[in-house]
Amino acid sequence: MKTVVTLPTYNEAENIEDIIRQILCQDDSIYVLVIDDLSPDGTGEIVDKIAEQNPRVKIIHRKGKRGRGAAGIKGFVEALKTDADLIVEMDSDFSHNPKYLPDFIKYAQDYDVVIGSRFIKGGKETGRSFLRVFVSILANTYIRLMLWFPVKDCSSGYRCFRSSLLRNINFDRFISTGPSIVSELLFHICVYNKVKIKEIPIVFEDRVKGESKLHAGILIQNLLFIVKLFLKKIDYKIRRNL
């Protein structure tokens, strides 16, 4: 099955070449689509050179307002223009290890969505302080309780989707501009579609190179955004029962 891995990037010059190489070596059916927000550190230029030599690599230089949410949506929209059977989203900083990609592809034969989970048996986080891990667990519990998601790791950004499922998603309805895109997509999938979801264990590894874009302000915005999704879900349930 042809698989397109989407990589939203901003200032990942230290990681991008290695992550692409490791992704491609997992399976010959895997292609990489980089969506770069005009990184000033030259990430886009590095990928341009790789793409010139390798037809399995493409890049989109995204203009306009930067943001993980908008870049993520652009990646899905462009990947759906290809003949891909599966579309994987993952981070480019090695927090999501490419070695799990064959497992995603294997389980996607029988499931619509495969999620790399830190919170099932065999999954965990490494390289982070106790406080960061605790905050991740707390935030994930909050999202699960608010939105009733049928998964253990609601905030995982390492996921594989059947392209046939994503073609039913209206990305024009999305409002997230940041990392909360992860929850918003899961919301649209779980609320408006009947899907089979599988979680597989992964070890989330904190980045070694480059700087994290996540800070307290973004985390608070994400948690407030969940309230919007909660109200949206309640409204949908009420209208459906009228």
CORMO-V689439 format. One record per residue. N is the residue number from 1. PSI is psi in radians with two decimals (NA if undefined). OMEGA is omega in radians with two decimals (* if undefined). Layout:
BEGIN
N_PSI_OMEGA ; N_PSI_OMEGA
END
This chain:
BEGIN
1_2.29_3.13 ; 2_2.26_-3.09 ; 3_2.26_3.05 ; 4_2.14_3.09 ; 5_2.09_3.13 ; 6_2.35_-3.11 ; 7_1.64_3.00 ; 8_2.29_-3.08 ; 9_2.58_2.94 ; 10_2.01_-3.13 ; 11_1.02_3.10 ; 12_0.61_-3.10 ; 13_-0.54_-3.11 ; 14_-0.34_-3.04 ; 15_-0.44_-2.85 ; 16_-0.72_-3.11 ; 17_-0.78_-3.13 ; 18_-0.71_-3.11 ; 19_-0.69_3.10 ; 20_-0.78_-3.13 ; 21_-0.78_-3.11 ; 22_-0.56_3.08 ; 23_-0.84_-3.06 ; 24_-0.53_-3.09 ; 25_-0.11_3.14 ; 26_-0.61_-3.10 ; 27_2.47_-3.12 ; 28_-0.23_-3.13 ; 29_0.00_-3.09 ; 30_2.34_3.05 ; 31_2.72_-3.11 ; 32_2.30_3.06 ; 33_1.94_3.14 ; 34_2.31_3.06 ; 35_1.77_-3.03 ; 36_2.30_3.14 ; 37_0.88_3.12 ; 38_0.93_-3.12 ; 39_2.19_3.13 ; 40_-0.22_-3.12 ; 41_0.05_3.07 ; 42_0.22_3.12 ; 43_-0.82_-3.11 ; 44_-0.71_-3.13 ; 45_-0.62_3.09 ; 46_-0.79_-3.13 ; 47_-0.61_3.08 ; 48_-0.78_-3.12 ; 49_-0.69_3.12 ; 50_-0.76_-3.10 ; 51_-0.54_3.10 ; 52_-0.51_-3.07 ; 53_-0.30_-3.03 ; 54_1.98_-3.12 ; 55_-0.18_3.12 ; 56_0.08_-3.14 ; 57_2.29_3.06 ; 58_2.77_3.14 ; 59_2.52_3.00 ; 60_2.16_3.08 ; 61_1.76_-3.01 ; 62_2.25_3.12 ; 63_2.95_-3.13 ; 64_-2.84_-3.08 ; 65_2.27_3.14 ; 66_2.80_3.08 ; 67_2.44_-3.14 ; 68_-0.65_-3.11 ; 69_-0.90_-3.12 ; 70_-0.68_3.12 ; 71_-0.68_3.12 ; 72_-0.78_3.12 ; 73_-0.75_3.11 ; 74_-0.69_3.12 ; 75_-0.78_3.12 ; 76_-0.79_-3.11 ; 77_-0.78_-3.13 ; 78_-0.65_3.12 ; 79_-0.58_3.13 ; 80_-0.23_3.08 ; 81_-0.20_3.13 ; 82_-3.12_3.10 ; 83_0.51_-3.12 ; 84_2.46_3.03 ; 85_-0.61_-3.11 ; 86_2.57_3.07 ; 87_2.17_-3.14 ; 88_2.37_2.97 ; 89_2.42_3.12 ; 90_2.87_3.10 ; 91_2.78_-3.07 ; 92_0.22_-3.06 ; 93_0.20_-3.13 ; 94_0.13_2.98 ; 95_-0.47_3.03 ; 96_1.91_-3.05 ; 97_2.23_-3.13 ; 98_-0.30_-3.09 ; 99_-0.31_-3.14 ; 100_-0.17_-3.06 ; 101_-0.75_3.09 ; 102_-0.58_3.10 ; 103_-0.71_3.08 ; 104_-0.83_-3.11 ; 105_-0.71_-3.13 ; 106_-0.86_-3.08 ; 107_-0.39_3.12 ; 108_-0.18_3.04 ; 109_-0.52_-3.04 ; 110_-0.13_-3.09 ; 111_2.67_3.13 ; 112_-0.61_-3.12 ; 113_2.34_3.04 ; 114_2.18_-3.06 ; 115_2.28_3.03 ; 116_1.99_-2.97 ; 117_2.37_3.04 ; 118_-0.25_-2.92 ; 119_0.40_2.96 ; 120_2.99_-3.10 ; 121_2.22_-3.12 ; 122_-0.24_3.12 ; 123_2.68_3.12 ; 124_3.10_3.04 ; 125_2.50_3.08 ; 126_2.72_3.07 ; 127_0.02_-3.14 ; 128_2.71_3.10 ; 129_2.82_3.10 ; 130_-0.68_-3.12 ; 131_-0.76_-3.14 ; 132_-0.72_3.13 ; 133_-0.73_3.14 ; 134_-0.74_3.12 ; 135_-0.69_3.12 ; 136_-0.78_3.14 ; 137_-0.76_-3.12 ; 138_-0.78_-3.13 ; 139_-0.71_-3.14 ; 140_-0.71_3.10 ; 141_-0.72_3.11 ; 142_-0.79_-3.13 ; 143_-0.75_-3.14 ; 144_-0.75_-3.11 ; 145_-0.63_-3.11 ; 146_-0.69_-2.99 ; 147_-0.06_3.07 ; 148_0.69_3.12 ; 149_2.41_-3.10 ; 150_0.66_-3.14 ; 151_2.78_-3.14 ; 152_-0.67_-3.09 ; 153_1.56_-3.09 ; 154_-0.40_-3.02 ; 155_0.19_3.10 ; 156_2.32_3.09 ; 157_0.19_3.14 ; 158_1.74_-2.99 ; 159_2.68_3.13 ; 160_2.32_-3.12 ; 161_2.51_2.92 ; 162_2.35_-3.12 ; 163_-0.53_3.13 ; 164_-0.55_3.09 ; 165_-0.81_-3.10 ; 166_-0.43_3.12 ; 167_-0.31_3.10 ; 168_-0.02_-3.11 ; 169_2.28_3.07 ; 170_1.68_-3.07 ; 171_-0.25_3.09 ; 172_-0.31_-3.13 ; 173_-0.15_-3.06 ; 174_2.51_-3.11 ; 175_-0.15_-3.10 ; 176_2.43_3.09 ; 177_-0.17_-3.08 ; 178_-2.74_-3.12 ; 179_-0.28_3.11 ; 180_-0.11_3.04 ; 181_-0.54_3.14 ; 182_-0.82_3.13 ; 183_-0.63_-3.11 ; 184_-0.70_3.11 ; 185_-0.76_3.11 ; 186_-0.61_3.09 ; 187_-0.87_-3.13 ; 188_-0.62_-3.13 ; 189_-0.81_-3.05 ; 190_-0.60_-3.05 ; 191_-0.74_-3.00 ; 192_-0.03_-3.10 ; 193_2.67_2.99 ; 194_1.96_-3.03 ; 195_2.73_3.03 ; 196_2.12_-3.07 ; 197_2.38_3.09 ; 198_2.30_3.02 ; 199_2.35_3.06 ; 200_2.55_-3.09 ; 201_2.36_3.01 ; 202_2.75_2.98 ; 203_1.98_3.10 ; 204_2.12_-3.07 ; 205_2.16_3.13 ; 206_2.51_-3.07 ; 207_2.57_3.09 ; 208_-0.68_-3.12 ; 209_2.60_3.12 ; 210_3.07_-3.08 ; 211_2.44_3.10 ; 212_2.49_3.09 ; 213_-0.10_-3.10 ; 214_2.27_3.06 ; 215_3.08_-3.01 ; 216_-0.67_-3.13 ; 217_-0.74_3.13 ; 218_-0.71_3.14 ; 219_-0.76_3.13 ; 220_-0.74_3.09 ; 221_-0.71_3.14 ; 222_-0.77_-3.12 ; 223_-0.64_3.08 ; 224_-0.58_3.13 ; 225_-0.55_3.12 ; 226_-0.58_3.10 ; 227_-0.72_3.10 ; 228_-0.76_3.13 ; 229_-0.64_3.11 ; 230_-0.82_3.14 ; 231_-0.64_3.11 ; 232_-0.68_3.13 ; 233_-0.73_3.11 ; 234_-0.78_3.13 ; 235_-0.73_3.14 ; 236_-0.77_-3.14 ; 237_-0.72_-3.13 ; 238_-0.84_-3.12 ; 239_-0.60_-3.13 ; 240_-0.50_-3.10 ; 241_-0.04_3.12 ; 242_NA_*
END
